[in-house]
Structure formats: structure tokens, C-alpha cells
Amino acid sequence: MHGGLCIYWRVAPAFPEWLEPMAATLTQERFTGPDWLFERKLDGIRLLAFKRGTTVHLYSRNRLLQDDRYPTVVDAIEKLPVKDAILDGEATGVWGHSTGRTTYHVFDVLRLDGRDVTLLPLEERRALLASLPLRAPLARVPAIDEDKPWERACAEGWEGVIAKRRNAPYEHKRSKHWLKMKCEASQELVIGGFTDPQGGRKGLGALLVGYFEGDDFVFAGKVGTGFDTKLLLELRERLDKIELPKTPFTKATGLPRLRAHWTKPEIVVQVAFLEWTGGGKMRHSRLLGIRTDKSAREVVRETP
């Protein structure tokens, strides 16, 4: 019994050091149905929270420790009245246009009070999550009860929605039980160079970005909007320190020939764009923010 629920769960042999987070599969389909529930797709940093007694650690989806970046979240999870827990969610308020008050939006629970609950159906895990007294900066991600939730998402400027199968267990992999429906294409890319600023612009003109395809670093286009002057100057300072004498792109068409600088492909950015062109370039791209939760070599082109 927990919070009035009488359900089956399995005893976990030991508190795990790490669990691979479940990932959603991109889809171009638009559907609803009784087997699915929908949640807002948040534009933040995916975090797994591990609470064991009074010890709390936050990890990105690639197991990078994030405790120092979210001290208020650590404190709030430490105060939860459970002996241990593993939570899954998205943190906003640290990077990109969401910079401001930090919030950890929790949408799943993997372990609670010594029990592994990953085999439970999603609806039962959500019921367990609803029994936890989450207080700011913790927040529960609500289900969206709409006939066409993706239309609301696009109308309100969200990144999209996630469709989740109600009876599915939590899988430690990319799964078709979670499907992401995006309003606007968005993915991580790696900076491989930049152009000089023109006119009154400061710092740099546009970022030259790409992704990895095996051993190749593929040019995906330019990103020239989404910056403020402070970010332009900060990026230029960082990029000057990792400048290369020649391009790091090994597969590229349309690279600028004039006023271009090349850099080690180390800095990961999140980019929104309308679509991919037939030539494999982004159309109408804009910068959303700089990411610190993923290594450059893991960045590949995301496809449905």
C-alpha cells in the first residue's frame, strides 16, 4: 500500500548508482486515443534525481552530475518524506530563453521507498507520483486533456507534446511507448566554426554547426539568430580559445569561403528550425541555448 494504492511492485535488491532514462521516439503522426495520455514537451534539461536517505544527486541523461547547477532542487528532493526515490523529469530556468527561476518538472518515478516500480504501468506510476508532496521548485507534469493536444502546443508556443502509452512500463531505452510530436524541429548540434560579425553586430555573425555521422562531422548550416549581445561576446571568447587552422567538417557543402573561423567541435547547442532542406541543411534556424549535459560526439541527426 502507498497513498491508498494496492499494487504490485518488485523489491529492488539494492539502490542503483545509475539507471538509463527512457527516451521518446520522434513521430510525424498526429493521433489520440484511450490508450494514450499526453504531456507538454518541455524545453529544458532532462534530469534523473536519486534520493537515498538524505543524500541526493542529480544526473543528466548522459550521467553527468548536475547537483551544483540546481541546489534548490537538491534541497527540495532531500525534504521529501520518503526513505529513497528515483525521479525523472525536466529542469527549466538554467539555459536558453527559460533562464530565470529553476523548476524541476517531474513526470515519472522509477523507485520509491525501496521498491523498483519501473514494471508498473505508466498510470500507476503517475498515481504514485501524485502521492508525493512536491513543493516548489518541484512540480508535477500534468496530463493534457485535449482532442488535439499538438494544436494547443503549437498555438501556445510549446516545443511540442509527448504521447505516452498508459499501460507501458518504464523502459531504459528509446521506446515507441513514448512518442514526441514537435511543433518546430529542434535538436542538438555542435559548433564547428563561425563567421565574422557584419555592420553593428558584436562578437560573431553566425555559428556554423553540424552533427556526427560515424567518423564524419557533417555541416548542417548556419545559425544567425537567437542571440543577445552578451551571449555573442561570451561565445566569441570561448570559440577563440578553441580555434583551428582549417575546417573540422569532413562532409560539407555550402561552407562560407570568406570571413569564416574554424573551431574544435566541442560546444553543443540546441537549435530550432523549420525543417531540413533536400540538401540536408536547416531552414530558418535559431539558437535556443548552449547545452552542458551532452558530449559533442553523441550528437547525431535526429530522424523519425
Long-range contacts (C-beta under 8 A, 24 or more apart in sequence): 2-112, 2-113, 2-128, 2-131, 3-127, 3-128, 3-130, 3-131, 4-131, 5-124, 5-127, 5-128, 5-131, 7-120, 7-124, 8-120, 9-115, 9-116, 9-117, 9-119, 9-120, 10-115, 10-116, 10-119, 11-114, 11-115, 11-116, 12-111, 12-114, 12-115, 12-116, 15-50, 15-52, 15-84, 15-111, 16-86, 16-111, 18-59, 18-63, 19-48, 19-86, 19-110, 19-118, 19-172, 20-172, 20-173, 21-46, 21-48, 21-61, 21-88, 21-172, 22-88, 22-108, 22-170, 22-171, 22-172, 22-173, 22-174, 22-175, 22-178, 23-61, 23-173, 23-174, 23-175, 23-178, 24-162, 24-174, 24-175, 24-178, 24-179, 24-180, 25-174, 25-175, 25-176, 25-178, 25-179, 25-180, 25-304, 26-179, 26-180, 26-182, 26-302, 26-303, 26-304, 27-163, 27-179, 27-180, 27-181, 27-304, 28-304, 29-179, 29-181, 30-148, 30-150, 30-181, 31-163, 32-147, 32-148, 32-149, 35-165, 35-166, 35-167, 36-163, 36-164, 36-165, 36-166, 37-122, 37-123, 37-143, 37-144, 37-163, 37-164, 37-166, 38-143, 38-144, 38-146, 38-149, 38-161, 38-162, 38-163, 38-164, 39-107, 39-141, 39-142, 39-143, 39-144, 39-161, 39-162, 39-164, 40-141, 40-144, 40-153, 40-158, 40-161, 40-162, 41-153, 41-158, 41-159, 41-160, 41-161, 41-162, 41-180, 41-181, 41-182, 42-90, 42-92, 42-105, 42-141, 42-159, 43-92, 43-96, 43-97, 43-98, 43-158, 43-159, 43-186, 43-288, 44-90, 44-91, 44-92, 44-93, 44-94, 44-95, 44-98, 44-105, 45-90, 45-91, 45-92, 45-94, 45-95, 45-291, 45-293, 46-88, 46-89, 46-90, 46-91, 46-293, 47-73, 47-88, 47-89, 47-90, 47-91, 47-104, 48-86, 48-87, 48-88, 48-110, 49-73, 49-77, 49-85, 49-86, 49-87, 49-88, 49-89, 49-104, 49-106, 50-86, 51-77, 51-78, 51-80, 51-82, 51-84, 51-85, 51-86, 51-87, 52-84, 53-83, 53-84, 54-78, 58-91, 60-293, 60-294, 61-293, 61-294, 62-293, 62-294, 62-295, 62-298, 64-292, 64-293, 66-91, 66-293, 69-94, 69-292, 70-94, 70-102, 70-104, 72-102, 72-137, 73-102, 73-104, 73-137, 73-138, 76-104, 76-134, 76-135, 76-136, 76-137, 76-138, 77-104, 77-138, 79-135, 80-132, 80-133, 80-134, 81-133, 82-112, 82-113, 82-132, 83-113, 83-114, 84-111, 84-112, 84-113, 84-114, 85-109, 85-111, 85-112, 85-113, 85-132, 86-110, 86-111, 87-129, 88-170, 89-141, 90-141, 93-137, 95-270, 95-289, 95-290, 95-291, 95-292, 96-270, 96-288, 96-289, 96-290, 97-288, 97-289, 101-137, 102-137, 103-136, 103-137, 103-138, 103-139, 104-137, 104-138, 104-139, 105-139, 105-140, 105-141, 106-134, 106-138, 106-139, 106-140, 106-141, 107-140, 107-141, 108-170, 110-170, 117-170, 118-169, 118-170, 118-172, 119-169, 119-170, 120-169, 120-170, 121-166, 121-167, 121-168, 121-169, 122-164, 122-165, 122-166, 122-167, 122-168, 122-169, 122-170, 122-177, 123-166, 123-167, 125-170, 150-181, 150-183, 153-181, 153-183, 154-183, 158-183, 159-183, 159-184, 159-186, 159-272, 160-184, 184-272, 184-273, 184-274, 185-272, 185-273, 185-274, 185-275, 185-276, 185-282, 186-270, 186-271, 186-272, 186-273, 186-288, 187-211, 187-270, 187-271, 187-301, 187-302, 188-268, 188-269, 188-270, 188-271, 188-291, 188-294, 188-299, 189-220, 189-223, 189-268, 189-269, 189-270, 189-271, 189-299, 190-217, 190-265, 190-266, 190-267, 190-268, 190-269, 190-296, 190-299, 191-239, 191-263, 191-265, 191-266, 191-267, 191-268, 191-269, 192-217, 192-219, 192-247, 192-248, 192-249, 192-262, 192-263, 192-265, 193-247, 193-248, 193-249, 193-260, 193-261, 193-262, 193-263, 194-235, 194-236, 194-239, 194-260, 194-261, 194-263, 195-222, 195-256, 195-259, 195-260, 195-261, 196-259, 196-260, 196-261, 197-232, 201-232, 202-229, 202-232, 202-233, 203-227, 203-229, 203-231, 203-232, 203-233, 203-234, 203-235, 203-236, 204-232, 204-235, 204-236, 204-239, 205-259, 207-235, 207-269, 207-287, 208-249, 208-255, 208-256, 208-260, 209-269, 209-271, 210-249, 210-252, 210-265, 211-299, 211-300, 211-301, 212-296, 212-297, 212-298, 212-299, 212-300, 213-251, 213-300, 213-301, 215-250, 216-250, 216-251, 217-248, 217-249, 217-250, 217-251, 217-265, 218-249, 218-250, 218-251, 218-252, 218-280, 218-301, 219-249, 219-251, 219-252, 219-253, 219-254, 219-255, 219-281, 220-280, 220-281, 220-282, 220-301, 221-254, 221-273, 221-281, 221-282, 221-285, 222-256, 222-285, 223-269, 223-271, 223-282, 223-285, 223-286, 223-287, 224-285, 225-285, 225-286, 225-287, 226-272, 226-286, 226-287, 226-288, 227-287, 231-287, 235-290, 238-267, 239-263, 239-267, 242-266, 242-267, 253-279, 254-279, 254-281, 265-296, 266-296, 267-296, 268-292, 268-294, 268-295, 268-296, 268-299
